Amino acid sequence: MGTKTVDETGVKTDERKTDERKTDEATEAAASTEAAEATEASEAAEEAGTDAPDDADTPDDTDTPEDADVTGKTDGTDGTEAGPTGVGQGAGAVVSAGLGIVSLTGSWVGTVASARESLMGQLQTSSSSDVGTLIEKGYGNAWQATAMWGGIFALVALIVGVVVLARPAFGAPGRPQAPWIKSVAWAGVALGVIGLLLAVLKYTDVLLGLPATG
């Protein structure tokens, strides 16, 4: 009877040890599983952390509207600045100076007009006319025609130069006129005034009048 009891106790003890071993193995397996899951989670977090800057670069790539706005503003300012270039004012200044020079040196129009007046004077006079009439018809009218056309060119040069100098007052308020345009326009105005004055003096015979015949 006693031996059976000992045997039953030993068997029970072995069964308890076996159950404890199974419990420890299950606990270790659960712990290892949790550790593996934690390791995988940490690796996934690290991978997500390393991929985050790549993902974060996407908003930078999608910042094109801001770049487009900046480009649009820049294009707009370029268009505004490129509006009044001053080419017309420069051309007007050069034309004014050129006409002023022509008014002083003469033009083919004045030459033709002078020759025409001289021919008409010869046709209107005869060999029996007095010397005063011959000089007036043959030379006086021709010289006055030359002076008249010189005065016309001088007047046009004066008007064009004044318009060029006054143009900035009626254009863009914040855009000054180029210095060379002002210089050339002032030269045209000065030449026009001089040419107009000389033309008036010559036309009225105050300057280089006809010689006296009496």
Secondary structure, 3 states (H helix, E strand, C coil): CHHHHHHHHHHHHHHHHHHHHHHHHHHHHHHHHHHHHHHHHHHHHHHHHHHHHHHHHHHHHCCHHHHHHHHHHHHHHHHHHCCCCCHHHHHHHHHHHHHHHHHHHCCHHHHHHHHHHHHHHHHHCCCCCCHHHHHHHHHHHHHHHHHHHHHHHHHHHHHHHHHHHHHHHHCCCCCCCCHHHHHHHHHHHHHHHHHHHHHHHHHCCCCCCCCCCC
